């Protein structure tokens, strides 16, 4: 079931604004987990990458549209397993986005949650951040490189481990 968050802002029906509550709640949970972990300044691109990767994980794993404060605690293990280093997270996101897009097309209604999730996914895939080379040989830093070699990497590759670590620290 696709939870499109089509809760209106009030009124008598008709042209009410569809509010993307499921996405906004997933983003809020991700933001709180990262802030609690105090891993990055909230104004950094790295924080945004972690928040978006974690929000996507939360949103896409909520197959029943049941995000709630009580269920957050029970979902932590699921989110940990989805964001683990050895998991094909990027493939999973692509598959879930395709499933939800097909479902939304079948219902022919607005899907503001899915639109925001798709925008976050595009940003994570298309944006590259200069980060430590996660595949570098330990101790292979050149003179002047404090933290080892740096490479341009897709934002999701940096955000995913940050999100995973934030869940651990919660």
VOKOL-303686 format. One record per atom (N, C-alpha, C): residue in three letters; x, y, z. Coordinates in steps of 0.1 Angstrom, whole numbers, padded with zeros to 4 digits, always signed. Layout:
% residues N
ALAXYZ/...
//
This chain:
% residues 170
UNK+0008-0012+0000/UNK+0000+0000+0000/UNK+0009+0012+0000/UNK+0006+0022-0009/UNK+0014+0034-0010/UNK+0007+0044-0001/UNK+0014+0049+0009/UNK+0009+0059+0018/UNK+0012+0073+0012/UNK+0003+0079+0005/UNK+0006+0092-0002/UNK+0005+0104+0007/UNK+0001+0102+0019/UNK+0000+0113+0029/UNK-0010+0124+0024/UNK-0021+0120+0018/UNK-0030+0129+0012/UNK-0040+0135+0023/UNK-0034+0139+0033/UNK-0041+0146+0044/UNK-0042+0160+0040/UNK-0054+0166+0040/UNK-0056+0179+0035/UNK-0053+0189+0046/UNK-0053+0202+0042/UNK-0051+0213+0051/UNK-0064+0218+0057/UNK-0075+0212+0053/UNK-0088+0216+0058/UNK-0096+0220+0046/UNK-0108+0225+0049/UNK-0117+0230+0038/UNK-0128+0220+0036/UNK-0135+0222+0025/UNK-0147+0214+0022/UNK-0144+0203+0012/UNK-0132+0200+0009/UNK-0129+0190-0001/UNK-0125+0197-0014/UNK-0126+0189-0025/UNK-0123+0195-0038/UNK-0108+0198-0040/UNK-0104+0210-0040/UNK-0090+0214-0043/UNK-0081+0215-0031/UNK-0083+0207-0021/UNK-0074+0207-0009/UNK-0060+0203-0013/UNK-0051+0209-0006/UNK-0036+0206-0008/UNK-0033+0193-0002/UNK-0026+0184-0009/UNK-0022+0171-0004/UNK-0009+0174+0003/UNK-0008+0170+0016/UNK+0004+0172+0024/UNK+0011+0159+0025/UNK+0024+0159+0022/UNK+0032+0147+0022/UNK+0037+0143+0036/UNK+0027+0139+0044/UNK+0030+0136+0058/UNK+0040+0124+0060/UNK+0039+0114+0052/UNK+0047+0102+0054/UNK+0062+0106+0051/UNK+0064+0114+0041/UNK+0078+0118+0038/UNK+0083+0127+0048/UNK+0075+0137+0052/UNK+0079+0147+0062/UNK+0082+0140+0075/UNK+0074+0130+0079/UNK+0077+0123+0091/UNK+0090+0115+0091/UNK+0092+0108+0079/UNK+0104+0100+0077/UNK+0116+0110+0078/UNK+0115+0121+0072/UNK+0126+0131+0072/UNK+0129+0136+0086/UNK+0118+0138+0094/UNK+0119+0143+0108/UNK+0126+0132+0116/UNK+0122+0120+0115/UNK+0129+0109+0122/UNK+0144+0108+0119/UNK+0147+0109+0106/UNK+0161+0109+0102/UNK+0169+0120+0108/UNK+0163+0132+0107/UNK+0169+0144+0112/UNK+0172+0143+0127/UNK+0162+0138+0135/UNK+0164+0136+0149/UNK+0174+0126+0152/UNK+0175+0115+0145/UNK+0185+0104+0147/UNK+0199+0110+0145/UNK+0201+0118+0134/UNK+0214+0124+0131/UNK+0218+0134+0141/UNK+0208+0143+0145/UNK+0211+0153+0155/UNK+0215+0147+0169/UNK+0208+0136+0172/UNK+0211+0129+0185/UNK+0225+0123+0185/UNK+0229+0118+0173/UNK+0242+0112+0172/UNK+0253+0123+0171/UNK+0250+0135+0168/UNK+0259+0146+0168/UNK+0272+0143+0159/UNK+0269+0137+0147/UNK+0280+0133+0139/UNK+0286+0143+0130/UNK+0277+0152+0126/UNK+0280+0163+0116/UNK+0273+0175+0120/UNK+0278+0187+0116/UNK+0270+0199+0118/UNK+0257+0198+0109/UNK+0246+0202+0114/UNK+0233+0201+0107/UNK+0233+0209+0094/UNK+0242+0219+0093/UNK+0242+0227+0081/UNK+0251+0221+0070/UNK+0258+0210+0072/UNK+0267+0205+0062/UNK+0260+0196+0052/UNK+0267+0195+0040/UNK+0262+0186+0030/UNK+0262+0172+0034/UNK+0272+0168+0043/UNK+0273+0154+0048/UNK+0261+0151+0056/UNK+0256+0161+0064/UNK+0244+0159+0073/UNK+0232+0157+0064/UNK+0231+0165+0053/UNK+0220+0164+0044/UNK+0220+0150+0037/UNK+0232+0145+0033/UNK+0233+0132+0027/UNK+0228+0121+0036/UNK+0233+0122+0049/UNK+0228+0112+0059/UNK+0214+0113+0061/UNK+0208+0125+0063/UNK+0194+0127+0065/UNK+0186+0121+0053/UNK+0189+0125+0041/UNK+0182+0120+0030/UNK+0183+0105+0028/UNK+0195+0099+0030/UNK+0196+0085+0029/UNK+0188+0077+0039/UNK+0188+0083+0051/UNK+0181+0077+0062/UNK+0166+0079+0060/UNK+0162+0090+0056/UNK+0147+0093+0053/UNK+0142+0084+0042/UNK+0150+0082+0032/UNK+0146+0072+0021/UNK+0144+0058+0027/UNK+0154+0054+0035/UNK+0153+0041+0041/UNK+0140+0040+0049/UNK+0137+0050+0057/UNK+0126+0049+0066/UNK+0113+0049+0058/UNK+0112+0059+0048/UNK+0100+0060+0040/UNK+0098+0047+0032/UNK+0108+0042+0025/UNK+0106+0031+0016/UNK+0104+0018+0024/UNK+0109+0017+0036/UNK+0107+0004+0044/UNK+0093+0004+0050/UNK+0086+0015+0050/UNK+0072+0016+0056/UNK+0062+0011+0046/UNK+0062-0001+0042/UNK+0053-0007+0032/UNK+0038-0006+0036/UNK+0035-0005+0048/UNK+0021-0005+0052/UNK+0016+0009+0055/UNK+0025+0019+0054/UNK+0021+0033+0056/UNK+0017+0035+0071/UNK+0025+0029+0080/UNK+0021+0030+0094/UNK+0032+0037+0103/UNK+0039+0046+0097/UNK+0049+0053+0105/UNK+0042+0060+0117/UNK+0047+0057+0129/UNK+0042+0063+0141/UNK+0053+0063+0151/UNK+0052+0072+0161/UNK+0062+0073+0171/UNK+0065+0059+0179/UNK+0055+0052+0180/UNK+0056+0039+0187/UNK+0064+0029+0179/UNK+0061+0029+0166/UNK+0067+0019+0157/UNK+0082+0023+0154/UNK+0086+0035+0156/UNK+0100+0039+0153/UNK+0109+0029+0161/UNK+0107+0027+0173/UNK+0116+0019+0181/UNK+0117+0004+0175/UNK+0105-0001+0171/UNK+0105-0014+0166/UNK+0111-0015+0152/UNK+0113-0004+0145/UNK+0119-0004+0132/UNK+0134-0002+0131/UNK+0140+0001+0142/UNK+0154+0004+0142/UNK+0162-0008+0137/UNK+0159-0020+0141/UNK+0167-0031+0136/UNK+0165-0033+0121/UNK+0153-0030+0116/UNK+0151-0031+0101/UNK+0160-0021+0094/UNK+0160-0009+0099/UNK+0168+0002+0093/UNK+0182-0001+0094/UNK+0187-0007+0105/UNK+0201-0011+0106/UNK+0205-0021+0096/UNK+0196-0031+0094/UNK+0200-0041+0084/UNK+0199-0036+0070/UNK+0190-0027+0067/UNK+0189-0021+0053/UNK+0201-0012+0050/UNK+0207-0005+0060/UNK+0218+0004+0058/UNK+0232-0002+0061/UNK+0232-0015+0064/UNK+0245-0021+0067/UNK+0254-0021+0054/UNK+0267-0021+0057/UNK+0277-0019+0047/UNK+0276-0030+0036/UNK+0273-0042+0039/UNK+0273-0053+0029/UNK+0259-0054+0022/UNK+0250-0045+0024/UNK+0237-0046+0018/UNK+0236-0038+0005/UNK+0229-0043-0005/UNK+0228-0036-0018/UNK+0217-0024-0017/UNK+0220-0015-0008/UNK+0210-0004-0005/UNK+0206+0003-0018/UNK+0215+0007-0026/UNK+0212+0015-0038/UNK+0202+0007-0047/UNK+0204-0006-0049/UNK+0195-0014-0057/UNK+0181-0015-0051/UNK+0181-0017-0037/UNK+0169-0018-0030/UNK+0161-0005-0032/UNK+0167+0007-0031/UNK+0160+0020-0032/UNK+0154+0021-0046/UNK+0163+0017-0056/UNK+0158+0018-0070/UNK+0146+0009-0072/UNK+0146-0003-0067/UNK+0135-0012-0068/UNK+0122-0007-0061/UNK+0124-0003-0049/UNK+0112+0002-0041/UNK+0106+0015-0048/UNK+0115+0024-0053/UNK+0110+0036-0059/UNK+0102+0032-0072/UNK+0107+0022-0080/UNK+0100+0018-0092/UNK+0086+0011-0088/UNK+0086+0003-0077/UNK+0073-0003-0073/UNK+0063+0008-0069/UNK+0068+0018-0061/UNK+0059+0028-0056/UNK+0054+0037-0067/UNK+0063+0040-0077/UNK+0059+0048-0088/UNK+0049+0041-0097/UNK+0051+0028-0099/UNK+0041+0020-0107/UNK+0027+0020-0099/UNK+0028+0018-0086/UNK+0015+0018-0078/UNK+0008+0032-0079/UNK+0016+0043-0078/UNK+0010+0056-0078/UNK+0004+0059-0092/UNK+0011+0054-0103/UNK+0005+0056-0116/UNK-0008+0048-0118/UNK-0009+0037-0112/UNK-0021+0029-0112/UNK-0033+0036-0105/UNK-0030+0043-0094/UNK-0040+0050-0087/UNK-0043+0064-0093/UNK-0035+0069-0102/UNK-0036+0081-0109/UNK-0039+0093-0100/UNK-0035+0093-0088/UNK-0036+0104-0079/UNK-0023+0111-0076/UNK-0023+0122-0070/UNK-0011+0129-0066/UNK-0004+0120-0056/UNK+0009+0120-0057/UNK+0018+0113-0047/UNK+0029+0122-0042/UNK+0025+0132-0034/UNK+0035+0142-0030/UNK+0046+0136-0022/UNK+0044+0125-0014/UNK+0054+0119-0006/UNK+0065+0113-0016/UNK+0060+0106-0026/UNK+0068+0099-0036/UNK+0076+0110-0044/UNK+0070+0121-0047/UNK+0077+0132-0054/UNK+0089+0137-0046/UNK+0087+0139-0033/UNK+0098+0143-0024/UNK+0109+0133-0022/UNK+0105+0120-0021/UNK+0114+0109-0020/UNK+0123+0108-0033/UNK+0116+0110-0045/UNK+0123+0109-0058/UNK+0133+0121-0059/UNK+0129+0133-0054/UNK+0139+0144-0054/UNK+0151+0141-0045/UNK+0148+0136-0033/UNK+0160+0132-0024/UNK+0169+0122-0031/UNK+0163+0112-0037/UNK+0171+0101-0044/UNK+0179+0107-0055/UNK+0173+0116-0063/UNK+0181+0122-0074/UNK+0193+0130-0068/UNK+0190+0137-0058/UNK+0201+0145-0052/UNK+0212+0136-0047/UNK+0208+0125-0040/UNK+0218+0116-0035/UNK+0226+0109-0046/UNK+0220+0106-0057/UNK+0227+0100-0068/UNK+0236+0109-0076/UNK+0231+0121-0078/UNK+0237+0131-0087/UNK+0247+0140-0081/UNK+0247+0142-0068/UNK+0256+0150-0061/UNK+0268+0142-0056/UNK+0280+0148-0058/UNK+0292+0142-0053/UNK+0298+0151-0043/UNK+0303+0144-0032/UNK+0309+0151-0021/UNK+0324+0146-0020/UNK+0333+0155-0017/UNK+0347+0152-0015/UNK+0348+0145-0001/UNK+0352+0133+0000/UNK+0352+0125+0012/UNK+0364+0116+0013/UNK+0367+0111+0025/UNK+0378+0101+0025/UNK+0375+0089+0017/UNK+0385+0084+0010/UNK+0383+0072+0001/UNK+0381+0060+0010/UNK+0368+0055+0010/UNK+0365+0044+0018/UNK+0371+0031+0014/UNK+0377+0031+0001/UNK+0383+0019-0004/UNK+0398+0020-0004/UNK+0404+0030+0002/UNK+0418+0032+0003/UNK+0425+0022+0012/UNK+0437+0020+0010/UNK+0445+0011+0018/UNK+0449+0019+0031/UNK+0446+0013+0043/UNK+0449+0020+0055/UNK+0464+0024+0056/UNK+0467+0036+0061/UNK+0480+0041+0062/UNK+0486+0046+0049/UNK+0478+0047+0038/UNK+0483+0051+0025/UNK+0482+0066+0023/UNK+0481+0074+0033/UNK+0480+0089+0031/UNK+0493+0095+0026/UNK+0491+0104+0017/UNK+0503+0111+0012/UNK+0506+0123+0022/UNK+0518+0128+0020/UNK+0522+0140+0029/UNK+0512+0151+0027/UNK+0507+0156+0038/UNK+0498+0167+0038/UNK+0483+0162+0038/UNK+0481+0150+0037/UNK+0467+0144+0038/UNK+0465+0139+0052/UNK+0458+0146+0060/UNK+0456+0142+0074/UNK+0448+0130+0076/UNK+0437+0129+0068/UNK+0428+0118+0070/UNK+0429+0108+0058/UNK+0440+0108+0051/UNK+0441+0099+0040/UNK+0436+0105+0027/UNK+0436+0098+0016/UNK+0432+0103+0003/UNK+0417+0106+0003/UNK+0414+0116-0005/UNK+0400+0120-0006/UNK+0396+0118-0021/UNK+0383+0114-0023/UNK+0378+0112-0036/UNK+0364+0118-0037/UNK+0360+0121-0049/UNK+0346+0126-0051/UNK+0337+0113-0051/UNK+0327+0113-0043/UNK+0318+0101-0042/UNK+0304+0105-0042/UNK+0295+0097-0047/UNK+0281+0101-0047/UNK+0276+0103-0032/UNK+0267+0112-0030/UNK+0263+0116-0017/UNK+0257+0104-0009/UNK+0250+0095-0016/UNK+0244+0084-0009/UNK+0255+0075-0003/UNK+0267+0074-0009/UNK+0278+0065-0004/UNK+0283+0071+0009/UNK+0282+0084+0011/UNK+0287+0090+0023/UNK+0275+0091+0034/UNK+0263+0094+0029/UNK+0252+0095+0038/UNK+0247+0082+0044/UNK+0248+0071+0037/UNK+0244+0058+0042/UNK+0251+0054+0054/UNK+0265+0054+0055/UNK+0271+0050+0067/UNK+0269+0060+0078/UNK+0267+0073+0075/UNK+0263+0082+0086/UNK+0250+0079+0092/UNK+0240+0076+0083/UNK+0227+0072+0088/UNK+0227+0059+0097/UNK+0235+0050+0092/UNK+0237+0037+0099/UNK+0243+0039+0113/UNK+0253+0047+0113/UNK+0260+0050+0126/UNK+0250+0058+0136/UNK+0242+0067+0130/UNK+0233+0075+0138/UNK+0223+0065+0145/UNK+0218+0055+0137/UNK+0209+0045+0143/UNK+0216+0038+0155/UNK+0228+0034+0153/UNK+0236+0027+0163/UNK+0237+0035+0176/UNK+0239+0048+0174/UNK+0241+0057+0185/UNK+0228+0061+0193/UNK+0217+0058+0186/UNK+0204+0062+0192/UNK+0201+0054+0205/
//
